[in-house]
């Protein structure tokens, strides 16, 4: 059981990749990329997890020692990861809109040639 | 590349990645174990700088320079999306569409939650160094709050609430303030983004040195950036249409 969280991360990453390879619509491609990126969130949070530890935020009543909390460094990296994922999704969605308008289709298989 | 060839390429590549991931996972420390050297160092540094939220301390103090890069990715992608979503040469802007029906309950919820969400966003930004939250999270909540007017079915009211060019200045102001705060550290202590302000008392609103200021700058940039981004998408969907020929 101790490797389950890592396995979930790997599975999400590969499932997202499969979604990109199989996609029939550009919006589906973008969503599949988000699924693959969620794998990286699970991996980062799993790396920092410690059984029985609390969140790395020292409110009133939390003892001020490092051994009782999970790793804040990977949590901060997950936050960066989520922000980058959201902005990349927005940019790709904007690209998908323009591709659909220029070519009249959003199916990657039908986008054979580049047009200006 | 045909679909079959693409799936074969993916199967080969995916299998290779799966094998490598499996090999890497097999040699990882056990899930949930107590061995976290970075945690020990980062939490000690956060407590020394009197920031109860260690994640905020990592983001805006210990690893602040990386967050600057993250902020620039955000600005760049908003810029790219807005540039992509301009009207093309054979398109122009229509008038704001009217009509449509919104359930009174939805409308009420939208208007009632608008001020509540904005207050929550300000709270999450202001207490980013004390409680869960920070500039990024609070900024997203603030931008969502404004769009409650859209949920209430009033696109015209949303347009009055957010004159988009002011928000684009707001985004530049937030990102610029982030950069300048970094230079303030350079001038006062000789290191970019050095935490130069007095640290204050632990768990007080004004504590943790420069972390709250970075939170506010980030909150401003993120809230304005997302408003500009959503405005570009909404304008694309609702207002821009092909010219009649």
Interface residues (C-beta under 8 A of the other chain):
Chain A: X2 X3 X4 X5 X6 X7 X10 X13 X14 X17 X18 X21 X22 X46 X47 X48 X49 X50 X51 X55 X56 X57 X58 X59 X60 X64 X66 X67 X69 X70 X71 X72 X73 X74 X75 X76 X79 X80 X83 X84 X87 X88 X90 X91 X93 X94 X95 X97 X98 X101 X109
Chain B: X3 X6 X7 X9 X10 X14 X17 X18 X21 X22 X25 X26 X28 X30 X31 X32 X33 X34 X36 X38 X39 X40 X42 X43 X44 X46 X47 X52 X53 X54 X55 X57 X58 X59 X63 X66 X67 X70 X73 X74 X76 X77 X78 X80 X81 X84 X85 X88 X130 X131 X132 X134 X136 X203 X229 X232 X233 X236
